[in-house]
Amino acid sequence: DQARVAVDALSIGVSRCVSLSHPTSGFGWDTHEDNDDDQSPLWEGLFDGLNELMTLLDATPGQSTPTLAEETMVVVLSEMGRTPQLNSSDGKDHWPYTSAMVMGPGLKFARIFEGNAQ
């Protein structure tokens, strides 16, 4: 269980940073066809895993705050994005733009940053 090992490493001070991977089989997120059917279960798994991680962080005492969730920044990202439109096979192709989800202490509100799409 990656989340448990990560939270344990953070809580006992073995590490200040951990990296978790999303377990996939086959081509995983690389869905050039049938995007909705293939990616819907992946999204469910990702958010189930994030929920588990955040629950563990919230249940674990922090070093300087009541819970580790109050000391930990969680960042979810990918090295590339997918086109916003479906292709002719109901899939999505590679796109040089991506997004990130950031959760943790010190964030005041949701923000959207747009880069220069050239």
Secondary structure, DSSP 8 states (H G I E B T S, - for coil): -HHHHHHHHHHTTS-S---------TTTT--SBSHHHHHHHHHHHHHHHHHHHHHHHHHS--SSSSSGGGT--EEEE-SSEE-SS--TTB---EES---EEEESTT--S---------
